[in-house]
Amino acid sequence: MQKNQIYLVAVIEAILFIAFAFQMVTNPSWTNLAILVVLGIGFVQLKDMYDKAKRKEDKNL
């Protein structure tokens, strides 16, 4: 995955995370908590994919 695609996915995930965090504050539920956990795991995976793309780009230069 290219870096610009990773940026796009990260922005979308950040918007979703903010929306569900706000929902969690206004109306706490286990479902919102589960979604926040899944989005948090997604951020960790995105960081790993970004690091791999960066290493690949540096290797090609």
Secondary structure, DSSP 8 states (H G I E B T S, - for coil): --HHHHHHHHHHHHHHHHHHHHHHHHS--HHHHHHHHHHHHHHHHHHHHHHHHHHHHHHH-
